[in-house]
Amino acid sequence: MFGCLVAGRLVQTDPVLVSADKFLFNLTDYEQVNHVVVFMLGTVPFPAGMGGAVYFSFPDPGSGGAVWQLLGFITNDKPSAIFKISGLKAGEGGAHPFGTMCGAAGQSVAQVGVSVEPLDQLVQQTPVSTAAVANLDSFLLFTQKMLDSLYNFASSFAVSQAQMTPEPSETFIPSSCVLRWYENFQRRLAQNPNFWKS
């Protein structure tokens, strides 16, 4: 019913069945993992009114046990989610439905757990804030607003050539150059929101 994906690794589609409504994926060398994707395979939907709470567990060197943290959830309407696990801190765990399931002591093994729960319970739970991955739509909106602000700010200083007074120490940039950059940046962002990373 579920799959788990870490970049650069094979997809896991065979979770350990803890009970009829609890599933676990083991993540070796979890310290090297930044994000994890949990998704439904599309073969079996959740029963009506149900969804999956996604938890993350990692060894806590201080207590010798495991720290469990709620990352978020998946549903029939939201069948996949990306979670950031690299910023999670030991000692900030909470209640979880998985008992004492954890990797062998001394190993660098973490676990991703999916617990099938009623949707009305899922919406009342609060995931760890650092697990949320920034929404691409909010990033695009921010970038658009930033571009608009830059262009409007630069345009507010625009003067015609007749209005210019010579200032030898000042460099002038034609507003058409800023407009061209602005339009080019918008076009590239629309084609690939992550172009700026390369």
ABEGO torsion letter per residue (X at the ends): XBBBBBBGBBBBABBBBABAABBBBBBBGAAABABBBBBBAGABBBBBGBBBBBBBBBBBAAAGBBBBBBAEBBBAABABBBBBAAABBBGABBBBAAEABBBBBGBBBBBBBBBBBBAAAAAABBBBAAABBBBAAAAAAAAAAAAAAAAAAAAAABBBAAABBBBAABBBBBAAAAAAAAAAAAAAAAABAAAAAX
